């Protein structure tokens, strides 16, 4: 595995962890608008890292 692949995997893991934390916050806040927007942005970042050649 190259350093680039390792960095990509680390980024995906970090973003996924942030997504799961954000979902937990949304559940406790009953859909607070700021938390929902943060989750949308995290999902977008995860999509870019997972599928960089697709338009997002």
PQR file of N, CA, C, O and H, with PARSE charges and radii, in Angstrom:
ATOM      1  N   UNK A   1       0.844  -1.169   0.000 -0.4000 1.5000
ATOM      2  CA  UNK A   1       0.000   0.000   0.000 -0.0000 2.0000
ATOM      3  C   UNK A   1       0.894   1.238   0.000  0.5500 1.7000
ATOM      4  O   UNK A   1       1.847   1.321   0.775 -0.5500 1.4000
ATOM      5  N   UNK A   2       0.587   2.188  -0.861 -0.4000 1.5000
ATOM      6  CA  UNK A   2       1.397   3.397  -0.960 -0.0000 2.0000
ATOM      7  C   UNK A   2       1.032   4.383   0.147  0.5500 1.7000
ATOM      8  O   UNK A   2       0.007   4.240   0.813 -0.5500 1.4000
ATOM      9  H   UNK A   2      -0.187   2.120  -1.490  0.4000 1.0000
ATOM     10  N   UNK A   3       1.885   5.376   0.327 -0.4000 1.5000
ATOM     11  CA  UNK A   3       1.607   6.416   1.315 -0.0000 2.0000
ATOM     12  C   UNK A   3       0.318   7.156   0.970  0.5500 1.7000
ATOM     13  O   UNK A   3      -0.434   7.554   1.860 -0.5500 1.4000
ATOM     14  H   UNK A   3       2.718   5.492  -0.214  0.4000 1.0000
ATOM     15  N   UNK A   4       0.069   7.338  -0.322 -0.4000 1.5000
ATOM     16  CA  UNK A   4      -1.147   8.034  -0.752 -0.0000 2.0000
ATOM     17  C   UNK A   4      -2.390   7.214  -0.389  0.5500 1.7000
ATOM     18  O   UNK A   4      -3.379   7.767   0.091 -0.5500 1.4000
ATOM     19  H   UNK A   4       0.680   7.015  -1.045  0.4000 1.0000
ATOM     20  N   UNK A   5      -2.341   5.908  -0.616 -0.4000 1.5000
ATOM     21  CA  UNK A   5      -3.464   5.046  -0.249 -0.0000 2.0000
ATOM     22  C   UNK A   5      -3.677   5.051   1.256  0.5500 1.7000
ATOM     23  O   UNK A   5      -4.814   5.079   1.728 -0.5500 1.4000
ATOM     24  H   UNK A   5      -1.537   5.459  -1.006  0.4000 1.0000
ATOM     25  N   UNK A   6      -2.591   5.024   2.001 -0.4000 1.5000
ATOM     26  CA  UNK A   6      -2.676   5.047   3.455 -0.0000 2.0000
ATOM     27  C   UNK A   6      -3.295   6.353   3.945  0.5500 1.7000
ATOM     28  O   UNK A   6      -4.129   6.344   4.850 -0.5500 1.4000
ATOM     29  H   UNK A   6      -1.668   5.001   1.617  0.4000 1.0000
ATOM     30  N   UNK A   7      -2.896   7.461   3.358 -0.4000 1.5000
ATOM     31  CA  UNK A   7      -3.454   8.763   3.736 -0.0000 2.0000
ATOM     32  C   UNK A   7      -4.938   8.839   3.376  0.5500 1.7000
ATOM     33  O   UNK A   7      -5.741   9.388   4.131 -0.5500 1.4000
ATOM     34  H   UNK A   7      -2.219   7.469   2.622  0.4000 1.0000
ATOM     35  N   UNK A   8      -5.292   8.286   2.224 -0.4000 1.5000
ATOM     36  CA  UNK A   8      -6.691   8.271   1.796 -0.0000 2.0000
ATOM     37  C   UNK A   8      -7.528   7.451   2.769  0.5500 1.7000
ATOM     38  O   UNK A   8      -8.612   7.878   3.167 -0.5500 1.4000
ATOM     39  H   UNK A   8      -4.640   7.840   1.611  0.4000 1.0000
ATOM     40  N   UNK A   9      -7.036   6.285   3.153 -0.4000 1.5000
ATOM     41  CA  UNK A   9      -7.757   5.442   4.106 -0.0000 2.0000
ATOM     42  C   UNK A   9      -7.891   6.121   5.462  0.5500 1.7000
ATOM     43  O   UNK A   9      -8.935   6.021   6.106 -0.5500 1.4000
ATOM     44  H   UNK A   9      -6.156   5.938   2.830  0.4000 1.0000
ATOM     45  N   UNK A  10      -6.849   6.806   5.897 -0.4000 1.5000
ATOM     46  CA  UNK A  10      -6.905   7.526   7.172 -0.0000 2.0000
ATOM     47  C   UNK A  10      -7.934   8.649   7.107  0.5500 1.7000
ATOM     48  O   UNK A  10      -8.677   8.868   8.064 -0.5500 1.4000
ATOM     49  H   UNK A  10      -6.001   6.888   5.374  0.4000 1.0000
ATOM     50  N   UNK A  11      -7.981   9.355   5.991 -0.4000 1.5000
ATOM     51  CA  UNK A  11      -8.954  10.436   5.826 -0.0000 2.0000
ATOM     52  C   UNK A  11     -10.374   9.888   5.820  0.5500 1.7000
ATOM     53  O   UNK A  11     -11.264  10.446   6.462 -0.5500 1.4000
ATOM     54  H   UNK A  11      -7.378   9.177   5.214  0.4000 1.0000
ATOM     55  N   UNK A  12     -10.586   8.788   5.090 -0.4000 1.5000
ATOM     56  CA  UNK A  12     -11.917   8.174   5.060 -0.0000 2.0000
ATOM     57  C   UNK A  12     -12.352   7.753   6.460  0.5500 1.7000
ATOM     58  O   UNK A  12     -13.501   7.966   6.847 -0.5500 1.4000
ATOM     59  H   UNK A  12      -9.864   8.334   4.569  0.4000 1.0000
ATOM     60  N   UNK A  13     -11.446   7.164   7.209 -0.4000 1.5000
ATOM     61  CA  UNK A  13     -11.774   6.724   8.575 -0.0000 2.0000
ATOM     62  C   UNK A  13     -12.114   7.907   9.467  0.5500 1.7000
ATOM     63  O   UNK A  13     -13.067   7.845  10.244 -0.5500 1.4000
ATOM     64  H   UNK A  13     -10.513   6.991   6.895  0.4000 1.0000
ATOM     65  N   UNK A  14     -11.345   8.981   9.362 -0.4000 1.5000
ATOM     66  CA  UNK A  14     -11.591  10.167  10.189 -0.0000 2.0000
ATOM     67  C   UNK A  14     -12.933  10.809   9.838  0.5500 1.7000
ATOM     68  O   UNK A  14     -13.684  11.212  10.726 -0.5500 1.4000
ATOM     69  H   UNK A  14     -10.571   9.031   8.731  0.4000 1.0000
ATOM     70  N   UNK A  15     -13.227  10.902   8.560 -0.4000 1.5000
ATOM     71  CA  UNK A  15     -14.503  11.497   8.148 -0.0000 2.0000
ATOM     72  C   UNK A  15     -15.665  10.612   8.578  0.5500 1.7000
ATOM     73  O   UNK A  15     -16.683  11.112   9.055 -0.5500 1.4000
ATOM     74  H   UNK A  15     -12.617  10.575   7.838  0.4000 1.0000
ATOM     75  N   UNK A  16     -15.519   9.302   8.414 -0.4000 1.5000
ATOM     76  CA  UNK A  16     -16.579   8.387   8.827 -0.0000 2.0000
ATOM     77  C   UNK A  16     -16.839   8.503  10.330  0.5500 1.7000
ATOM     78  O   UNK A  16     -17.989   8.500  10.769 -0.5500 1.4000
ATOM     79  H   UNK A  16     -14.691   8.895   8.027  0.4000 1.0000
ATOM     80  N   UNK A  17     -15.777   8.602  11.103 -0.4000 1.5000
ATOM     81  CA  UNK A  17     -15.929   8.764  12.554 -0.0000 2.0000
ATOM     82  C   UNK A  17     -16.661  10.065  12.881  0.5500 1.7000
ATOM     83  O   UNK A  17     -17.527  10.094  13.755 -0.5500 1.4000
ATOM     84  H   UNK A  17     -14.843   8.604  10.746  0.4000 1.0000
ATOM     85  N   UNK A  18     -16.309  11.131  12.179 -0.4000 1.5000
ATOM     86  CA  UNK A  18     -16.983  12.416  12.393 -0.0000 2.0000
ATOM     87  C   UNK A  18     -18.453  12.328  12.004  0.5500 1.7000
ATOM     88  O   UNK A  18     -19.304  12.924  12.665 -0.5500 1.4000
ATOM     89  H   UNK A  18     -15.605  11.107  11.469  0.4000 1.0000
ATOM     90  N   UNK A  19     -18.760  11.589  10.937 -0.4000 1.5000
ATOM     91  CA  UNK A  19     -20.157  11.418  10.516 -0.0000 2.0000
ATOM     92  C   UNK A  19     -20.951  10.704  11.603  0.5500 1.7000
ATOM     93  O   UNK A  19     -22.053  11.131  11.945 -0.5500 1.4000
ATOM     94  H   UNK A  19     -18.069  11.105  10.400  0.4000 1.0000
ATOM     95  N   UNK A  20     -20.406   9.629  12.145 -0.4000 1.5000
ATOM     96  CA  UNK A  20     -21.141   8.890  13.175 -0.0000 2.0000
ATOM     97  C   UNK A  20     -21.357   9.737  14.427  0.5500 1.7000
ATOM     98  O   UNK A  20     -22.407   9.640  15.063 -0.5500 1.4000
ATOM     99  H   UNK A  20     -19.510   9.282  11.868  0.4000 1.0000
ATOM    100  N   UNK A  21     -20.387  10.555  14.784 -0.4000 1.5000
ATOM    101  CA  UNK A  21     -20.562  11.457  15.931 -0.0000 2.0000
ATOM    102  C   UNK A  21     -21.629  12.491  15.628  0.5500 1.7000
ATOM    103  O   UNK A  21     -22.444  12.814  16.493 -0.5500 1.4000
ATOM    104  H   UNK A  21     -19.534  10.634  14.268  0.4000 1.0000
ATOM    105  N   UNK A  22     -21.634  13.015  14.406 -0.4000 1.5000
ATOM    106  CA  UNK A  22     -22.611  14.032  14.026 -0.0000 2.0000
ATOM    107  C   UNK A  22     -24.025  13.452  14.031  0.5500 1.7000
ATOM    108  O   UNK A  22     -24.969  14.127  14.442 -0.5500 1.4000
ATOM    109  H   UNK A  22     -20.973  12.753  13.704  0.4000 1.0000
ATOM    110  N   UNK A  23     -24.176  12.218  13.583 -0.4000 1.5000
ATOM    111  CA  UNK A  23     -25.492  11.570  13.595 -0.0000 2.0000
ATOM    112  C   UNK A  23     -25.994  11.454  15.024  0.5500 1.7000
ATOM    113  O   UNK A  23     -27.169  11.706  15.291 -0.5500 1.4000
ATOM    114  H   UNK A  23     -23.410  11.670  13.249  0.4000 1.0000
ATOM    115  N   UNK A  24     -25.123  11.079  15.937 -0.4000 1.5000
ATOM    116  CA  UNK A  24     -25.516  10.972  17.342 -0.0000 2.0000
ATOM    117  C   UNK A  24     -25.985  12.326  17.869  0.5500 1.7000
ATOM    118  O   UNK A  24     -26.962  12.394  18.615 -0.5500 1.4000
ATOM    119  H   UNK A  24     -24.168  10.874  15.720  0.4000 1.0000
ATOM    120  N   UNK A  25     -25.303  13.397  17.492 -0.4000 1.5000
ATOM    121  CA  UNK A  25     -25.707  14.737  17.929 -0.0000 2.0000
ATOM    122  C   UNK A  25     -27.057  15.120  17.346  0.5500 1.7000
ATOM    123  O   UNK A  25     -27.873  15.736  18.033 -0.5500 1.4000
ATOM    124  H   UNK A  25     -24.509  13.342  16.886  0.4000 1.0000
ATOM    125  N   UNK A  26     -27.304  14.769  16.098 -0.4000 1.5000
ATOM    126  CA  UNK A  26     -28.590  15.086  15.483 -0.0000 2.0000
ATOM    127  C   UNK A  26     -29.712  14.337  16.202  0.5500 1.7000
ATOM    128  O   UNK A  26     -30.790  14.889  16.421 -0.5500 1.4000
ATOM    129  H   UNK A  26     -26.641  14.269  15.540  0.4000 1.0000
ATOM    130  N   UNK A  27     -29.457  13.084  16.565 -0.4000 1.5000
ATOM    131  CA  UNK A  27     -30.470  12.310  17.273 -0.0000 2.0000
ATOM    132  C   UNK A  27     -30.820  12.952  18.615  0.5500 1.7000
ATOM    133  O   UNK A  27     -31.986  12.970  19.008 -0.5500 1.4000
ATOM    134  H   UNK A  27     -28.581  12.636  16.387  0.4000 1.0000
ATOM    135  N   UNK A  28     -29.824  13.474  19.315 -0.4000 1.5000
ATOM    136  CA  UNK A  28     -30.096  14.065  20.628 -0.0000 2.0000
ATOM    137  C   UNK A  28     -30.662  15.473  20.526  0.5500 1.7000
ATOM    138  O   UNK A  28     -31.350  15.927  21.440 -0.5500 1.4000
ATOM    139  H   UNK A  28     -28.876  13.460  18.996  0.4000 1.0000
ATOM    140  N   UNK A  29     -30.384  16.171  19.431 -0.4000 1.5000
ATOM    141  CA  UNK A  29     -30.875  17.542  19.298 -0.0000 2.0000
ATOM    142  C   UNK A  29     -32.144  17.628  18.459  0.5500 1.7000
ATOM    143  O   UNK A  29     -32.657  18.720  18.214 -0.5500 1.4000
ATOM    144  H   UNK A  29     -29.826  15.802  18.689  0.4000 1.0000
ATOM    145  N   UNK A  30     -32.641  16.500  18.028 -0.4000 1.5000
ATOM    146  CA  UNK A  30     -33.859  16.436  17.207 -0.0000 2.0000
ATOM    147  C   UNK A  30     -33.728  17.212  15.907  0.5500 1.7000
ATOM    148  O   UNK A  30     -34.660  17.902  15.493 -0.5500 1.4000
ATOM    149  H   UNK A  30     -32.225  15.613  18.227  0.4000 1.0000
ATOM    150  N   UNK A  31     -32.573  17.102  15.264 -0.4000 1.5000
ATOM    151  CA  UNK A  31     -32.400  17.669  13.938 -0.0000 2.0000
ATOM    152  C   UNK A  31     -31.985  19.120  13.898  0.5500 1.7000
ATOM    153  O   UNK A  31     -32.389  19.847  12.991 -0.5500 1.4000
ATOM    154  H   UNK A  31     -31.816  16.542  15.600  0.4000 1.0000
ATOM    155  N   UNK A  32     -31.203  19.555  14.838 -0.4000 1.5000
ATOM    156  CA  UNK A  32     -30.712  20.928  14.858 -0.0000 2.0000
ATOM    157  C   UNK A  32     -30.127  21.274  13.494  0.5500 1.7000
ATOM    158  O   UNK A  32     -29.347  20.501  12.936 -0.5500 1.4000
ATOM    159  H   UNK A  32     -30.875  18.964  15.575  0.4000 1.0000
ATOM    160  N   UNK A  33     -30.497  22.421  12.961 -0.4000 1.5000
ATOM    161  CA  UNK A  33     -30.113  22.800  11.601 -0.0000 2.0000
ATOM    162  C   UNK A  33     -28.602  22.814  11.388  0.5500 1.7000
ATOM    163  O   UNK A  33     -28.129  22.311  10.369 -0.5500 1.4000
ATOM    164  H   UNK A  33     -31.130  23.049  13.414  0.4000 1.0000
ATOM    165  N   UNK A  34     -27.849  23.363  12.301 -0.4000 1.5000
ATOM    166  CA  UNK A  34     -26.392  23.416  12.153 -0.0000 2.0000
ATOM    167  C   UNK A  34     -25.771  22.029  12.121  0.5500 1.7000
ATOM    168  O   UNK A  34     -24.837  21.782  11.358 -0.5500 1.4000
ATOM    169  H   UNK A  34     -28.233  23.772  13.128  0.4000 1.0000
ATOM    170  N   UNK A  35     -26.282  21.123  12.945 -0.4000 1.5000
ATOM    171  CA  UNK A  35     -25.765  19.758  12.969 -0.0000 2.0000
ATOM    172  C   UNK A  35     -26.086  19.040  11.663  0.5500 1.7000
ATOM    173  O   UNK A  35     -25.269  18.272  11.155 -0.5500 1.4000
ATOM    174  H   UNK A  35     -27.040  21.323  13.565  0.4000 1.0000
ATOM    175  N   UNK A  36     -27.253  19.283  11.130 -0.4000 1.5000
ATOM    176  CA  UNK A  36     -27.636  18.657   9.861 -0.0000 2.0000
ATOM    177  C   UNK A  36     -26.749  19.166   8.718  0.5500 1.7000
ATOM    178  O   UNK A  36     -26.348  18.387   7.854 -0.5500 1.4000
ATOM    179  H   UNK A  36     -27.917  19.907  11.542  0.4000 1.0000
ATOM    180  N   UNK A  37     -26.446  20.449   8.712 -0.4000 1.5000
ATOM    181  CA  UNK A  37     -25.578  21.018   7.676 -0.0000 2.0000
ATOM    182  C   UNK A  37     -24.166  20.446   7.797  0.5500 1.7000
ATOM    183  O   UNK A  37     -23.534  20.143   6.785 -0.5500 1.4000
ATOM    184  H   UNK A  37     -26.772  21.082   9.414  0.4000 1.0000
ATOM    185  N   UNK A  38     -23.675  20.298   9.007 -0.4000 1.5000
ATOM    186  CA  UNK A  38     -22.344  19.711   9.209 -0.0000 2.0000
ATOM    187  C   UNK A  38     -22.318  18.276   8.704  0.5500 1.7000
ATOM    188  O   UNK A  38     -21.335  17.850   8.097 -0.5500 1.4000
ATOM    189  H   UNK A  38     -24.188  20.544   9.829  0.4000 1.0000
ATOM    190  N   UNK A  39     -23.382  17.532   8.950 -0.4000 1.5000
ATOM    191  CA  UNK A  39     -23.454  16.157   8.474 -0.0000 2.0000
ATOM    192  C   UNK A  39     -23.447  16.124   6.948  0.5500 1.7000
ATOM    193  O   UNK A  39     -22.782  15.273   6.357 -0.5500 1.4000
ATOM    194  H   UNK A  39     -24.180  17.878   9.443  0.4000 1.0000
ATOM    195  N   UNK A  40     -24.163  17.020   6.309 -0.4000 1.5000
ATOM    196  CA  UNK A  40     -24.184  17.083   4.846 -0.0000 2.0000
ATOM    197  C   UNK A  40     -22.780  17.339   4.302  0.5500 1.7000
ATOM    198  O   UNK A  40     -22.362  16.718   3.325 -0.5500 1.4000
ATOM    199  H   UNK A  40     -24.703  17.711   6.789  0.4000 1.0000
ATOM    200  N   UNK A  41     -22.076  18.237   4.928 -0.4000 1.5000
ATOM    201  CA  UNK A  41     -20.711  18.554   4.485 -0.0000 2.0000
ATOM    202  C   UNK A  41     -19.752  17.385   4.690  0.5500 1.7000
ATOM    203  O   UNK A  41     -18.893  17.120   3.849 -0.5500 1.4000
ATOM    204  H   UNK A  41     -22.416  18.741   5.722  0.4000 1.0000
ATOM    205  N   UNK A  42     -19.904  16.695   5.803 -0.4000 1.5000
ATOM    206  CA  UNK A  42     -19.068  15.520   6.050 -0.0000 2.0000
ATOM    207  C   UNK A  42     -19.357  14.418   5.027  0.5500 1.7000
ATOM    208  O   UNK A  42     -18.437  13.759   4.541 -0.5500 1.4000
ATOM    209  H   UNK A  42     -20.601  16.909   6.487  0.4000 1.0000
ATOM    210  N   UNK A  43     -20.619  14.225   4.707 -0.4000 1.5000
ATOM    211  CA  UNK A  43     -20.983  13.216   3.709 -0.0000 2.0000
ATOM    212  C   UNK A  43     -20.402  13.582   2.347  0.5500 1.7000
ATOM    213  O   UNK A  43     -19.940  12.708   1.612 -0.5500 1.4000
ATOM    214  H   UNK A  43     -21.366  14.760   5.102  0.4000 1.0000
ATOM    215  N   UNK A  44     -20.424  14.851   2.012 -0.4000 1.5000
ATOM    216  CA  UNK A  44     -19.834  15.322   0.754 -0.0000 2.0000
ATOM    217  C   UNK A  44     -18.327  15.045   0.731  0.5500 1.7000
ATOM    218  O   UNK A  44     -17.788  14.581  -0.274 -0.5500 1.4000
ATOM    219  H   UNK A  44     -20.799  15.560   2.609  0.4000 1.0000
ATOM    220  N   UNK A  45     -17.667  15.330   1.833 -0.4000 1.5000
ATOM    221  CA  UNK A  45     -16.220  15.079   1.917 -0.0000 2.0000
ATOM    222  C   UNK A  45     -15.917  13.590   1.770  0.5500 1.7000
ATOM    223  O   UNK A  45     -14.963  13.209   1.091 -0.5500 1.4000
ATOM    224  H   UNK A  45     -18.105  15.706   2.649  0.4000 1.0000
ATOM    225  N   UNK A  46     -16.725  12.760   2.401 -0.4000 1.5000
ATOM    226  CA  UNK A  46     -16.529  11.320   2.304 -0.0000 2.0000
ATOM    227  C   UNK A  46     -16.711  10.858   0.852  0.5500 1.7000
ATOM    228  O   UNK A  46     -15.948  10.026   0.363 -0.5500 1.4000
ATOM    229  H   UNK A  46     -17.500  13.069   2.952  0.4000 1.0000
ATOM    230  N   UNK A  47     -17.709  11.392   0.179 -0.4000 1.5000
ATOM    231  CA  UNK A  47     -17.942  11.037  -1.223 -0.0000 2.0000
ATOM    232  C   UNK A  47     -16.760  11.443  -2.101  0.5500 1.7000
ATOM    233  O   UNK A  47     -16.353  10.685  -2.981 -0.5500 1.4000
ATOM    234  H   UNK A  47     -18.329  12.068   0.577  0.4000 1.0000
ATOM    235  N   UNK A  48     -16.210  12.628  -1.868 -0.4000 1.5000
ATOM    236  CA  UNK A  48     -15.060  13.088  -2.662 -0.0000 2.0000
ATOM    237  C   UNK A  48     -13.854  12.171  -2.474  0.5500 1.7000
ATOM    238  O   UNK A  48     -13.150  11.850  -3.432 -0.5500 1.4000
ATOM    239  H   UNK A  48     -16.541  13.244  -1.153  0.4000 1.0000
ATOM    240  N   UNK A  49     -13.625  11.759  -1.241 -0.4000 1.5000
ATOM    241  CA  UNK A  49     -12.460  10.906  -0.968 -0.0000 2.0000
ATOM    242  C   UNK A  49     -12.685   9.491  -1.506  0.5500 1.7000
ATOM    243  O   UNK A  49     -11.759   8.859  -2.014 -0.5500 1.4000
ATOM    244  H   UNK A  49     -14.197  12.019  -0.462  0.4000 1.0000
ATOM    245  N   UNK A  50     -13.916   9.003  -1.390 -0.4000 1.5000
ATOM    246  CA  UNK A  50     -14.216   7.649  -1.833 -0.0000 2.0000
ATOM    247  C   UNK A  50     -14.265   7.535  -3.352  0.5500 1.7000
ATOM    248  O   UNK A  50     -13.756   6.569  -3.920 -0.5500 1.4000
ATOM    249  H   UNK A  50     -14.668   9.517  -0.977  0.4000 1.0000
ATOM    250  N   UNK A  51     -14.874   8.517  -4.012 -0.4000 1.5000
ATOM    251  CA  UNK A  51     -15.043   8.504  -5.461 -0.0000 2.0000
ATOM    252  C   UNK A  51     -14.581   9.833  -6.066  0.5500 1.7000
ATOM    253  O   UNK A  51     -15.415  10.623  -6.507 -0.5500 1.4000
ATOM    254  H   UNK A  51     -15.288   9.303  -3.550  0.4000 1.0000
ATOM    255  N   UNK A  52     -13.276  10.094  -6.098 -0.4000 1.5000
ATOM    256  CA  UNK A  52     -12.788  11.399  -6.529 -0.0000 2.0000
ATOM    257  C   UNK A  52     -13.052  11.725  -8.004  0.5500 1.7000
ATOM    258  O   UNK A  52     -13.022  12.893  -8.390 -0.5500 1.4000
ATOM    259  H   UNK A  52     -12.598   9.452  -5.740  0.4000 1.0000
ATOM    260  N   UNK A  53     -13.302  10.729  -8.809 -0.4000 1.5000
ATOM    261  CA  UNK A  53     -13.516  10.982 -10.244 -0.0000 2.0000
ATOM    262  C   UNK A  53     -14.968  11.292 -10.598  0.5500 1.7000
ATOM    263  O   UNK A  53     -15.254  11.690 -11.727 -0.5500 1.4000
ATOM    264  H   UNK A  53     -13.326   9.780  -8.495  0.4000 1.0000
ATOM    265  N   UNK A  54     -15.882  11.117  -9.656 -0.4000 1.5000
ATOM    266  CA  UNK A  54     -17.290  11.433  -9.901 -0.0000 2.0000
ATOM    267  C   UNK A  54     -17.565  12.888  -9.586  0.5500 1.7000
ATOM    268  O   UNK A  54     -16.913  13.486  -8.730 -0.5500 1.4000
ATOM    269  H   UNK A  54     -15.650  10.794  -8.738  0.4000 1.0000
ATOM    270  N   UNK A  55     -18.539  13.452 -10.287 -0.4000 1.5000
ATOM    271  CA  UNK A  55     -18.937  14.830  -9.949 -0.0000 2.0000
ATOM    272  C   UNK A  55     -19.805  14.763  -8.689  0.5500 1.7000
ATOM    273  O   UNK A  55     -20.600  13.838  -8.518 -0.5500 1.4000
ATOM    274  H   UNK A  55     -19.069  12.966 -10.982  0.4000 1.0000
ATOM    275  N   UNK A  56     -19.644  15.735  -7.832 -0.4000 1.5000
ATOM    276  CA  UNK A  56     -20.390  15.758  -6.567 -0.0000 2.0000
ATOM    277  C   UNK A  56     -21.080  17.078  -6.410  0.5500 1.7000
ATOM    278  O   UNK A  56     -21.763  17.302  -5.410 -0.5500 1.4000
ATOM    279  H   UNK A  56     -18.998  16.486  -7.970  0.4000 1.0000
TER
END
